[in-house]
Amino acid sequence: MALVLDIPKTARAAVLNAKGEEYSFLSSHPVPQPESLKPGECLVKIECSGVCHSDLHIKHGQQPWTFRAKLPLIGGHEGIGTVVAIGQHTHAPQVKVGDRVGLKWIADVCGHCDMCRQAHEQSSLNCIACRSSKAHGFTVDGSFQEYVVSYVNYVTPIPEGLDSITAAPLLCGGLTIYRAMKEAGAKAGDWVAIAGAGGGLGHLGVQFAVAMGLRVIAIDTGEAKRKLCTELGAEAWVDFRTTENLVQAVVSIADNLGPHAAVLTVGEARPFNDAILYLRNTGTLVSVGLPHSQTNPEIPLIMIIAKTITIKGTMTGNREDMAEALALAARGKVKLNCDVRKLEQLNDVMNELDKGDVAGRIVLKM
């Protein structure tokens, strides 16, 4: 028999029926019942969900990778909730009914393909051999609803003492930028420049960098973002709109040599081009921000070779990265600059993200 709590037949959900459209809100969307769950599946009652820029990309459908999105689609992949049912015949589940868990971008992976075996499961969604890989709010329905079907061996237990509103954006934004900081390879005392430091990923990146002992140069624009970044521990601020020579400004801050690493949370050509120029010799550039459309950086190849620059790309992290990031947050090392909204305000939130008007993150409270 499946383990269950009281589960309604219908509940609220936000549904994207076609790319480019706004979300429709249903008050009586069918809720999967315990007997319909397959082995390995669980039903999670959602308490809150973060809203990510990837949700915006999927909604617009303008990125090449978004062709895989199923439609109609319930988006969202930063959900926190309680396990209320587990499918019959599930073998040795890592969670039980009543546990508080998080739903990440990756919903499940095969565990057997080349990427999974090397603990690069975050890359398995692009692996043709990994046919069982799934992503919340993309290839399977996500957390913009009250009840979600997920997978017992991939949901993330949430540490006690870490509130759900803070935890939700860490499941994608936090995980993604934490992995990017690890990929940067900087050590305590090194300088790291973060482009887009006042945004959703960026402001979390500032805090992870500080927790790692790194010295942060925050690059963004506007007084609100300057104040946020400096309060979170950035040692220096560079406004990309008002600074006459951004490259020289960044280099001069970092001992007139440039930072050891740069992490780009924005998918535009200019920050990429600038980073190649301001990084010190043997520096590392980590690009994590997805562009709204095809962007073509003007890569100065001679500079990359002469300065021995390393360039990396990363999209998200694995389960170990997630555990580490949540542990730092549970110890109070990461705080969320967050605006809490209702599920029915999702379209307004999407419009604000599209205009770049959001400082920090937005979480939908169910």
Number of C-alpha atoms within 10 A of each C-alpha: 9 17 16 19 13 6 16 12 10 16 15 19 27 25 20 20 16 15 19 14 12 18 23 14 18 15 11 12 17 14 19 16 16 21 14 11 20 15 16 18 21 29 26 30 23 23 20 27 34 29 27 24 17 22 18 21 22 23 24 17 19 16 16 10 11 17 12 11 20 18 15 12 24 25 30 26 30 29 36 32 27 19 28 21 25 30 24 18 12 15 10 10 16 12 19 18 17 16 15 23 26 29 30 32 25 28 25 21 22 17 17 14 17 15 19 19 12 10 15 16 26 19 20 26 20 13 14 10 14 20 13 14 21 21 21 26 25 26 19 19 25 29 34 32 28 24 27 25 25 28 25 26 16 21 24 22 19 21 17 9 10 15 13 23 22 21 28 31 31 28 28 27 27 30 29 26 32 26 23 26 23 16 18 22 14 22 16 12 13 17 25 30 31 30 27 24 32 30 23 26 30 28 31 29 32 32 25 25 26 21 15 17 15 23 25 29 26 29 26 21 19 12 10 10 23 21 13 19 28 18 11 21 18 26 17 17 23 22 17 17 12 10 12 10 11 19 20 16 17 26 17 14 17 22 11 13 15 25 27 26 30 31 29 27 26 22 20 18 15 13 24 23 16 19 26 25 21 25 27 22 20 15 24 25 26 26 23 21 23 19 14 18 12 13 12 11 14 12 14 11 11 9 13 18 12 10 16 14 21 16 16 14 14 17 17 25 27 17 18 10 17 22 17 14 24 24 16 15 23 19 11 11 16 25 16 20 17 17 13 14 18 13 21 19 12 21 16 12 22 22 14 12 20 15 9 10 11 19 20 20 24 25 25 24 19 19
